[in-house]
C-alpha cells in the first residue's frame, strides 16, 4: 500500500472568514470617529454631523462589495465622507430655517414709501385697463411732453381723435 498522507496541507482547518456584516461592523466602529472628523472639518454644523456620518456609512454599506482591498477602505470612506459633506454644504445655501419662538419682525417702511408703492399699483391697474391706442397718446402727452398736433401727426390720426383718446385716458387714470 502506498504511503498516503492522512493530513495533507489542503486538509487543514479553514480559517474563519467573517461575514460581510461582521467585517463592515468592525470597519464602522474603527472609522466612525475618522468620518465624523472629516464631516466637521468640511464645516457641517455639530448638530448635523451624526446624521451625515450615518449617511456616509449607508452609502459605504451599499457599495461594500465593490471594495477591492481592505487596505484602501480608509481612503475610500474618506472620499465618500468628503463628497457627502460637500453636497450637504451646497444644499445648506438654499435651506431656510424658521424661527421657532417668535415671528420675524415686520419690516419698517416710511409712510411716503408705502404711499408711493400704493400709487404705483393703482396706476399700473389703471394702465392695464387702457387700450394700446389710448395709452400711446397719453404717454406721449403726459410723460414725453409732446404737443397734441405733433402726436396726431406722428400717429397719423385726426387731431380730434388724439384729443378724444387723451380725454379717455385722463378719465380712466383719475384715481
N, CA, C and O of each residue as an XYZ file, in Angstrom:
700
protein
N       0.833     -1.160      0.000
C       0.000      0.000      0.000
C       0.889      1.238      0.000
O       1.833      1.340      0.784
N       0.577      2.167     -0.882
C       1.414      3.365     -0.961
C       1.240      4.222      0.272
O       0.224      4.160      0.965
N       2.266      5.029      0.526
C       2.204      5.957      1.648
C       1.235      7.080      1.319
O       1.432      7.834      0.366
N       0.227      7.172      2.095
C      -0.780      8.222      1.898
C      -0.709      9.145      3.089
O      -0.775      8.718      4.242
N      -0.575     10.405      2.788
C      -0.532     11.408      3.857
C      -1.950     11.610      4.352
O      -2.821     12.059      3.607
N      -2.172     11.283      5.583
C      -3.514     11.386      6.144
C      -3.897     12.837      6.391
O      -5.074     13.195      6.335
N      -2.912     13.660      6.659
C      -3.180     15.081      6.925
C      -2.471     15.968      5.910
O      -1.497     16.637      6.255
N      -2.937     15.988      4.670
C      -2.270     16.869      3.705
C      -2.508     18.352      4.063
O      -3.408     18.671      4.840
N      -1.696     19.242      3.491
C      -1.795     20.687      3.765
C      -3.175     21.232      3.409
O      -3.704     22.109      4.091
N      -3.736     20.711      2.355
C      -5.030     21.219      1.915
C      -6.163     20.801      2.833
O      -7.260     21.355      2.755
N      -5.917     19.849      3.686
C      -6.972     19.374      4.564
C      -6.965     20.078      5.903
O      -7.736     19.712      6.791
N      -6.097     21.101      6.078
C      -6.090     21.822      7.341
C      -7.416     22.528      7.527
O      -8.171     22.759      6.582
N      -7.670     22.860      8.771
C      -8.916     23.557      9.079
C      -8.917     24.912      8.382
O      -7.928     25.641      8.462
N     -10.005     25.262      7.702
C     -10.058     26.567      7.037
C     -10.120     27.679      8.081
O     -10.709     27.524      9.151
N      -9.507     28.783      7.742
C      -9.574     29.926      8.654
C     -10.963     30.528      8.554
O     -11.632     30.460      7.524
N     -11.359     31.111      9.650
C     -12.701     31.691      9.701
C     -12.716     33.023      8.939
O     -11.975     33.942      9.287
N     -13.534     33.126      7.928
C     -13.699     34.369      7.161
C     -14.963     35.035      7.691
O     -16.044     34.446      7.647
N     -14.828     36.267      8.193
C     -16.014     36.924      8.756
C     -17.029     37.255      7.666
O     -16.685     37.462      6.502
N     -18.280     37.295      8.082
C     -19.345     37.647      7.140
C     -19.196     39.117      6.747
O     -18.540     39.881      7.455
N     -19.796     39.520      5.630
C     -19.704     40.921      5.234
C     -20.276     41.858      6.301
O     -19.770     42.962      6.505
N     -21.327     41.409      6.975
C     -21.926     42.238      8.020
C     -20.953     42.444      9.178
O     -20.815     43.554      9.693
N     -20.287     41.375      9.579
C     -19.347     41.468     10.702
C     -18.136     42.315     10.331
O     -17.666     43.109     11.145
N     -17.629     42.156      9.119
C     -16.476     42.965      8.722
C     -16.864     44.438      8.583
O     -16.072     45.322      8.910
N     -18.065     44.699      8.105
C     -18.499     46.088      7.999
C     -18.725     46.692      9.384
O     -18.424     47.865      9.609
N     -19.247     45.903     10.298
C     -19.462     46.397     11.659
C     -18.128     46.794     12.304
O     -18.040     47.837     12.953
N     -17.096     45.971     12.128
C     -15.785     46.297     12.654
C     -15.236     47.555     11.978
O     -14.653     48.418     12.634
N     -15.427     47.646     10.678
C     -14.989     48.816      9.921
C     -15.710     50.080     10.408
O     -15.101     51.142     10.538
N     -16.998     49.952     10.671
C     -17.782     51.084     11.176
C     -17.245     51.565     12.524
O     -17.031     52.762     12.715
N     -17.026     50.634     13.461
C     -16.528     51.005     14.786
C     -15.162     51.684     14.699
O     -14.892     52.627     15.442
N     -14.303     51.215     13.802
C     -12.962     51.774     13.680
C     -12.951     53.140     12.980
O     -12.172     54.018     13.349
N     -13.794     53.314     11.992
C     -13.717     54.513     11.150
C     -14.719     55.603     11.489
O     -14.617     56.710     10.961
N     -15.684     55.320     12.357
C     -16.708     56.323     12.655
C     -16.123     57.642     13.165
O     -16.520     58.692     12.659
N     -15.207     57.652     14.132
C     -14.635     58.934     14.574
C     -13.879     59.664     13.456
O     -13.919     60.891     13.364
N     -13.201     58.898     12.618
C     -12.475     59.483     11.497
C     -13.434     60.174     10.527
O     -13.184     61.299     10.095
N     -14.524     59.501     10.191
C     -15.508     60.073      9.265
C     -16.157     61.304      9.882
O     -16.392     62.294      9.189
N     -16.447     61.251     11.166
C     -17.059     62.402     11.848
C     -16.121     63.609     11.811
O     -16.571     64.740     11.629
N     -14.832     63.373     11.982
C     -13.877     64.488     11.934
C     -13.818     65.100     10.535
O     -13.685     66.316     10.399
N     -13.915     64.282      9.509
C     -13.916     64.804      8.132
C     -15.141     65.671      7.907
O     -15.046     66.759      7.339
N     -16.294     65.185      8.354
C     -17.546     65.926      8.178
C     -17.475     67.263      8.903
O     -17.899     68.284      8.360
N     -16.950     67.270     10.111
C     -16.841     68.521     10.864
C     -15.820     69.472     10.234
O     -16.014     70.688     10.250
N     -14.752     68.933      9.689
C     -13.746     69.773      9.033
C     -14.302     70.450      7.792
O     -13.836     71.525      7.415
N     -15.281     69.843      7.158
C     -15.896     70.427      5.966
C     -16.907     71.514      6.319
O     -17.534     72.081      5.424
N     -17.079     71.818      7.618
C     -17.937     72.921      8.024
C     -19.379     72.556      8.308
O     -20.232     73.438      8.400
N     -19.665     71.277      8.448
C     -21.021     70.852      8.777
C     -21.284     71.192     10.240
O     -20.431     70.933     11.089
N     -22.449     71.769     10.556
C     -22.756     72.080     11.959
C     -22.740     70.824     12.829
O     -23.083     69.734     12.371
N     -22.344     70.989     14.067
C     -22.220     69.881     15.023
C     -23.528     69.090     15.142
O     -23.511     67.863     15.242
N     -24.648     69.797     15.130
C     -25.948     69.134     15.329
C     -26.332     68.231     14.152
O     -27.211     67.381     14.290
N     -25.682     68.407     13.002
C     -25.997     67.602     11.821
C     -24.915     66.586     11.481
O     -25.074     65.794     10.552
N     -23.835     66.606     12.217
C     -22.683     65.755     11.889
C     -23.029     64.269     11.987
O     -22.674     63.497     11.096
N     -23.714     63.858     13.054
C     -24.012     62.432     13.224
C     -24.921     61.910     12.113
O     -24.771     60.773     11.665
N     -25.862     62.741     11.670
C     -26.735     62.316     10.576
C     -25.933     62.091      9.294
O     -26.174     61.132      8.561
N     -24.989     62.975      9.037
C     -24.178     62.820      7.826
C     -23.232     61.624      7.922
O     -22.962     60.960      6.921
N     -22.733     61.354      9.124
C     -21.879     60.176      9.307
C     -22.677     58.920      8.972
O     -22.176     58.012      8.309
N     -23.914     58.878      9.436
C     -24.764     57.728      9.120
C     -25.012     57.623      7.614
O     -25.014     56.529      7.049
N     -25.219     58.765      6.981
C     -25.430     58.765      5.537
C     -24.194     58.230      4.801
O     -24.318     57.481      3.832
N     -23.023     58.616      5.263
C     -21.772     58.133      4.659
C     -21.699     56.611      4.773
O     -21.353     55.930      3.807
N     -22.022     56.084      5.943
C     -21.918     54.640      6.129
C     -23.029     53.878      5.410
O     -22.846     52.712      5.057
N     -24.156     54.506      5.192
C     -25.201     53.861      4.376
C     -24.697     53.704      2.946
O     -24.867     52.649      2.336
N     -24.079     54.752      2.414
C     -23.519     54.670      1.062
C     -22.410     53.621      1.025
O     -22.324     52.843      0.074
N     -21.560     53.596      2.053
C     -20.468     52.613      2.109
C     -21.019     51.185      2.159
O     -20.473     50.286      1.521
N     -22.087     50.982      2.907
C     -22.663     49.634      3.006
C     -23.222     49.186      1.659
O     -23.066     48.029      1.269
N     -23.875     50.108      0.953
C     -24.429     49.755     -0.359
C     -23.317     49.365     -1.344
O     -23.537     48.549     -2.239
N     -22.145     49.942     -1.180
C     -21.045     49.691     -2.106
C     -19.963     48.800     -1.488
O     -18.863     48.698     -2.032
N     -20.261     48.168     -0.380
C     -19.267     47.389      0.359
C     -18.681     46.271     -0.485
O     -17.487     45.989     -0.390
N     -19.493     45.635     -1.301
C     -18.976     44.524     -2.097
C     -18.075     44.991     -3.241
O     -17.351     44.181     -3.821
N     -18.107     46.287     -3.576
C     -17.230     46.798     -4.632
C     -15.849     47.177     -4.108
O     -14.954     47.489     -4.892
N     -15.671     47.153     -2.795
C     -14.363     47.456     -2.207
C     -13.421     46.291     -2.497
O     -13.678     45.156     -2.098
N     -12.337     46.587     -3.192
C     -11.444     45.519     -3.644
C     -10.538     45.034     -2.525
O     -10.458     43.836     -2.252
N      -9.859     45.971     -1.879
C      -8.925     45.568     -0.824
C      -9.265     46.301      0.461
O      -9.637     47.474      0.421
N      -9.146     45.637      1.591
C      -9.411     46.304      2.856
C      -8.405     47.405      3.168
O      -8.696     48.298      3.964
N      -7.231     47.356      2.556
C      -6.216     48.374      2.827
C      -6.656     49.751      2.331
O      -6.282     50.771      2.910
N      -7.432     49.778      1.282
C      -7.877     51.052      0.716
C      -9.183     51.551      1.287
O      -9.722     52.551      0.813
N      -9.704     50.874      2.301
C     -11.019     51.223      2.830
C     -11.044     52.598      3.490
O     -12.031     53.325      3.379
N      -9.970     52.949      4.171
C      -9.945     54.233      4.884
C      -9.968     55.412      3.900
O     -10.704     56.374      4.120
N      -9.197     55.355      2.851
C      -9.218     56.443      1.865
C     -10.535     56.436      1.094
O     -11.046     57.490      0.715
N     -11.078     55.249      0.866
C     -12.367     55.113      0.178
C     -13.474     55.786      0.980
O     -14.269     56.545      0.424
N     -13.531     55.513      2.286
C     -14.584     56.096      3.131
C     -14.358     57.597      3.300
O     -15.322     58.351      3.431
N     -13.112     58.037      3.299
C     -12.863     59.476      3.431
C     -13.331     60.222      2.186
O     -13.807     61.353      2.289
N     -13.203     59.610      1.023
C     -13.700     60.225     -0.211
C     -15.219     60.337     -0.174
O     -15.781     61.365     -0.552
N     -15.871     59.290      0.277
C     -17.333     59.330      0.390
C     -17.745     60.416      1.370
O     -18.664     61.186      1.091
N     -17.080     60.485      2.507
C     -17.402     61.498      3.526
C     -17.193     62.903      2.979
O     -18.000     63.798      3.232
N     -16.126     63.096      2.242
C     -15.833     64.401      1.664
C     -16.967     64.844      0.743
O     -17.432     65.980      0.836
N     -17.413     63.959     -0.139
C     -18.467     64.321     -1.084
C     -19.815     64.513     -0.401
O     -20.563     65.421     -0.763
N     -20.135     63.681      0.571
C     -21.407     63.846      1.286
C     -21.433     65.182      2.025
O     -22.437     65.893      1.989
N     -20.339     65.523      2.690
C     -20.272     66.795      3.413
C     -20.323     67.978      2.452
O     -20.981     68.978      2.742
N     -19.646     67.883      1.324
C     -19.656     68.965      0.340
C     -21.058     69.169     -0.228
O     -21.518     70.303     -0.364
N     -21.727     68.086     -0.554
C     -23.100     68.200     -1.065
C     -24.022     68.799     -0.018
O     -24.899     69.602     -0.339
N     -23.826     68.413      1.215
C     -24.651     68.972      2.299
C     -24.433     70.472      2.415
O     -25.393     71.224      2.581
N     -23.187     70.915      2.330
C     -22.890     72.343      2.425
C     -23.507     73.108      1.263
O     -23.993     74.224      1.449
N     -23.494     72.530      0.074
C     -24.109     73.190     -1.084
C     -25.610     73.346     -0.877
O     -26.186     74.378     -1.223
N     -26.239     72.323     -0.314
C     -27.676     72.392     -0.087
C     -28.035     73.367      1.033
O     -29.130     73.929      1.039
N     -27.118     73.568      1.977
C     -27.385     74.498      3.085
C     -27.599     75.917      2.588
O     -28.302     76.702      3.225
N     -26.998     76.251      1.456
C     -27.151     77.606      0.919
C     -28.602     77.930      0.618
O     -29.009     79.090      0.670
N     -29.382     76.905      0.304
C     -30.755     77.127     -0.110
C     -31.776     76.791      0.966
O     -32.980     76.925      0.748
N     -31.303     76.358      2.116
C     -32.224     75.974      3.175
C     -32.537     77.183      4.035
O     -31.658     77.980      4.361
N     -33.802     77.305      4.396
C     -34.243     78.405      5.247
C     -34.677     77.805      6.574
O     -35.513     76.902      6.617
N     -34.109     78.310      7.642
C     -34.526     77.854      8.963
C     -35.526     78.840      9.519
O     -35.294     80.049      9.500
N     -36.631     78.331     10.011
C     -37.678     79.181     10.555
C     -37.427     79.429     12.038
O     -36.957     78.551     12.762
N     -37.744     80.618     12.464
C     -37.601     80.941     13.875
C     -38.706     80.233     14.639
O     -39.876     80.320     14.265
N     -38.348     79.542     15.694
C     -39.316     78.711     16.403
C     -40.157     79.513     17.392
O     -41.372     79.326     17.450
N     -39.550     80.388     18.158
C     -40.254     81.017     19.263
C     -41.035     82.268     18.892
O     -42.060     82.565     19.506
N     -40.567     82.990     17.909
C     -41.215     84.256     17.623
C     -41.326     84.484     16.133
O     -40.599     83.892     15.336
N     -42.248     85.353     15.777
C     -42.416     85.711     14.380
C     -41.310     86.676     13.976
O     -40.791     87.422     14.806
N     -40.958     86.655     12.707
C     -39.936     87.605     12.275
C     -40.455     89.030     12.398
O     -41.657     89.255     12.261
N     -39.595     89.977     12.648
C     -40.053     91.355     12.805
C     -40.589     91.904     11.490
O     -40.112     91.562     10.408
N     -41.579     92.752     11.613
C     -42.163     93.385     10.440
C     -41.181     94.396      9.878
O     -40.561     95.140     10.639
N     -41.029     94.437      8.575
C     -40.137     95.453      8.019
C     -40.739     96.836      8.208
O     -41.956     97.004      8.126
N     -39.911     97.801      8.455
C     -40.398     99.159      8.661
C     -40.245     99.938      7.362
O     -39.195     99.924      6.720
N     -41.318    100.612      7.001
C     -41.333    101.443      5.809
C     -41.703    102.856      6.205
O     -42.477    103.089      7.133
N     -41.134    103.773      5.485
C     -41.538    105.160      5.650
C     -42.938    105.306      5.072
O     -43.250    104.671      4.065
N     -43.788    106.122      5.681
C     -45.141    106.290      5.145
C     -45.138    106.773      3.694
O     -46.004    106.385      2.910
N     -44.170    107.614      3.336
C     -44.121    108.104      1.953
C     -43.820    106.966      0.980
O     -44.333    106.959     -0.139
N     -42.998    106.010      1.395
C     -42.672    104.871      0.532
C     -43.903    104.004      0.327
O     -44.171    103.542     -0.783
N     -44.645    103.787      1.395
C     -45.866    102.984      1.301
C     -46.871    103.664      0.384
O     -47.494    103.008     -0.451
N     -47.031    104.972      0.534
C     -47.961    105.711     -0.327
C     -47.528    105.646     -1.784
O     -48.365    105.482     -2.671
N     -46.232    105.771     -2.040
C     -45.738    105.711     -3.417
C     -45.954    104.328     -4.020
O     -46.301    104.204     -5.194
N     -45.748    103.291     -3.213
C     -45.978    101.930     -3.707
C     -47.443    101.704     -4.014
O     -47.773    101.089     -5.028
N     -48.334    102.192     -3.150
C     -49.771    102.063     -3.407
C     -50.170    102.823     -4.664
O     -50.954    102.322     -5.470
N     -49.637    104.021     -4.835
C     -49.966    104.817     -6.018
C     -49.467    104.121     -7.280
O     -50.160    104.109     -8.297
N     -48.279    103.547     -7.222
C     -47.743    102.839     -8.390
C     -48.613    101.641     -8.745
O     -48.832    101.364     -9.924
N     -49.110    100.928     -7.738
C     -50.017     99.795     -8.007
C     -51.316    100.253     -8.639
O     -51.828     99.619     -9.562
N     -51.856    101.379     -8.129
C     -53.117    101.891     -8.703
C     -52.916    102.323    -10.151
O     -53.763    102.048    -11.002
N     -51.803    102.997    -10.439
C     -51.534    103.429    -11.816
C     -51.367    102.215    -12.722
O     -51.871    102.200    -13.845
N     -50.666    101.205    -12.238
C     -50.470    100.004    -13.044
C     -51.799     99.329    -13.373
O     -52.014     98.896    -14.505
N     -52.691     99.240    -12.384
C     -54.016     98.656    -12.647
C     -54.793     99.493    -13.655
O     -55.452     98.948    -14.541
N     -54.719    100.811    -13.523
C     -55.445    101.687    -14.443
C     -54.872    101.595    -15.858
O     -55.620    101.589    -16.836
N     -53.563    101.524    -15.961
C     -52.935    101.436    -17.285
C     -53.317    100.138    -17.977
O     -53.483    100.110    -19.196
N     -53.456     99.075    -17.219
C     -53.868     97.799    -17.815
C     -55.256     97.888    -18.450
O     -55.566     97.154    -19.389
N     -56.077     98.783    -17.936
C     -57.425     98.932    -18.494
C     -57.446     99.746    -19.777
O     -58.432     99.711    -20.514
N     -56.365    100.485    -20.058
C     -56.308    101.299    -21.272
C     -55.937    100.442    -22.467
O     -55.156     99.496    -22.362
N     -56.518    100.798    -23.612
C     -56.097    100.117    -24.837
C     -54.756    100.685    -25.270
O     -54.335    101.742    -24.800
N     -54.101     99.985    -26.153
C     -52.774    100.422    -26.611
C     -52.844    101.777    -27.309
O     -51.964    102.616    -27.117
N     -53.873    102.000    -28.111
C     -54.007    103.266    -28.840
C     -54.149    104.437    -27.878
O     -53.557    105.496    -28.086
N     -54.937    104.242    -26.825
C     -55.153    105.308    -25.842
C     -53.882    105.542    -25.042
O     -53.516    106.684    -24.766
N     -53.208    104.454    -24.667
C     -52.008    104.591    -23.852
C     -50.886    105.313    -24.597
O     -50.147    106.084    -23.985
N     -50.741    105.080    -25.905
C     -49.685    105.727    -26.678
C     -49.870    107.237    -26.657
O     -48.899    107.973    -26.482
N     -51.096    107.711    -26.830
C     -51.368    109.151    -26.819
C     -51.114    109.724    -25.431
O     -50.479    110.771    -25.306
N     -51.595    109.063    -24.394
C     -51.445    109.571    -23.028
C     -49.973    109.626    -22.631
O     -49.532    110.604    -22.027
N     -49.223    108.602    -22.959
C     -47.797    108.595    -22.606
C     -47.033    109.691    -23.335
O     -46.180    110.359    -22.751
N     -47.343    109.869    -24.615
C     -46.637    110.903    -25.392
C     -46.942    112.305    -24.846
O     -46.063    113.166    -24.818
N     -48.182    112.528    -24.416
C     -48.555    113.847    -23.931
C     -48.131    114.068    -22.477
O     -47.509    115.080    -22.152
N     -48.477    113.099    -21.595
C     -48.238    113.284    -20.163
C     -46.780    113.038    -19.758
O     -46.245    113.755    -18.912
N     -46.152    112.055    -20.342
C     -44.799    111.704    -19.936
C     -43.742    112.394    -20.793
O     -42.798    112.990    -20.274
N     -43.913    112.305    -22.119
C     -42.905    112.859    -23.029
C     -43.048    114.362    -23.227
O     -42.101    115.016    -23.664
N     -44.227    114.928    -22.911
C     -44.433    116.372    -23.030
C     -44.578    116.860    -24.469
O     -44.280    118.017    -24.763
N     -45.024    116.003    -25.348
C     -45.194    116.391    -26.739
C     -46.526    117.101    -26.931
O     -47.452    116.902    -26.144
N     -46.632    117.920    -27.960
C     -47.877    118.656    -28.220
C     -48.871    117.743    -28.925
O     -48.492    116.757    -29.557
N     -50.137    118.085    -28.808
C     -51.183    117.253    -29.416
C     -51.080    117.253    -30.944
O     -51.220    116.187    -31.545
N     -50.841    118.397    -31.606
C     -50.699    118.323    -33.072
C     -49.532    117.424    -33.500
O     -49.624    116.715    -34.502
N     -48.443    117.459    -32.740
C     -47.287    116.612    -33.059
C     -47.637    115.133    -32.877
O     -47.246    114.294    -33.689
N     -48.371    114.820    -31.814
C     -48.784    113.426    -31.559
C     -49.692    112.944    -32.678
O     -49.528    111.832    -33.181
N     -50.655    113.781    -33.071
C     -51.595    113.402    -34.136
C     -50.843    113.157    -35.451
O     -51.144    112.205    -36.171
N     -49.867    114.018    -35.759
C     -49.085    113.842    -36.984
C     -48.268    112.545    -36.929
O     -48.226    111.792    -37.902
N     -47.624    112.292    -35.791
C     -46.772    111.105    -35.657
C     -47.592    109.824    -35.778
O     -47.174    108.877    -36.444
N     -48.739    109.795    -35.147
C     -49.575    108.587    -35.158
C     -50.471    108.496    -36.390
O     -51.122    107.476    -36.617
N     -50.500    109.591    -37.203
C     -51.327    109.660    -38.416
C     -52.799    109.456    -38.087
O     -53.498    108.653    -38.705
N     -53.242    110.216    -37.087
C     -54.667    110.201    -36.704
C     -55.156    111.647    -36.698
O     -54.353    112.573    -36.579
N     -56.478    111.848    -36.827
C     -57.007    113.219    -36.749
C     -56.721    113.817    -35.370
O     -56.623    113.099    -34.376
N     -56.591    115.145    -35.332
C     -56.302    115.855    -34.088
C     -57.415    115.630    -33.068
O     -57.134    115.450    -31.883
N     -58.677    115.636    -33.509
C     -59.806    115.411    -32.597
C     -59.751    114.007    -31.976
O     -60.100    113.831    -30.809
N     -59.312    113.013    -32.756
C     -59.180    111.648    -32.234
C     -58.101    111.611    -31.158
O     -58.268    110.942    -30.138
N     -57.002    112.320    -31.374
C     -55.924    112.363    -30.382
C     -56.437    112.988    -29.091
O     -56.158    112.481    -28.005
N     -57.197    114.104    -29.201
C     -57.753    114.737    -28.005
C     -58.760    113.807    -27.309
O     -58.804    113.743    -26.081
N     -59.567    113.088    -28.105
C     -60.543    112.172    -27.518
C     -59.845    111.052    -26.745
O     -60.282    110.677    -25.657
N     -58.761    110.521    -27.310
C     -58.027    109.449    -26.629
C     -57.349    109.969    -25.359
O     -57.285    109.261    -24.354
N     -56.846    111.199    -25.402
C     -56.238    111.787    -24.204
C     -57.285    111.975    -23.114
O     -57.024    111.700    -21.943
N     -58.465    112.444    -23.497
C     -59.550    112.613    -22.522
C     -59.965    111.280    -21.919
O     -60.195    111.181    -20.714
N     -60.060    110.260    -22.754
C     -60.414    108.920    -22.261
C     -59.349    108.419    -21.281
O     -59.682    107.854    -20.240
N     -58.079    108.624    -21.608
C     -57.009    108.180    -20.712
C     -57.072    108.933    -19.394
O     -56.889    108.328    -18.337
N     -57.327    110.238    -19.424
C     -57.408    111.013    -18.187
C     -58.558    110.529    -17.305
O     -58.409    110.428    -16.087
N     -59.700    110.232    -17.918
C     -60.851    109.757    -17.120
C     -60.542    108.399    -16.470
O     -60.868    108.175    -15.305
N     -59.922    107.515    -17.220
C     -59.616    106.180    -16.664
C     -58.468    106.214    -15.673
O     -58.410    105.392    -14.758
N     -57.552    107.162    -15.847
C     -56.422    107.236    -14.930
C     -56.737    108.061    -13.679
O     -55.962    108.053    -12.723
N     -57.843    108.759    -13.680
C     -58.191    109.514    -12.461
C     -58.526    108.514    -11.381
O     -59.486    107.750    -11.483
N     -57.739    108.536    -10.376
C     -57.841    107.508     -9.337
C     -58.633    108.063     -8.232
O     -58.859    107.381     -7.232
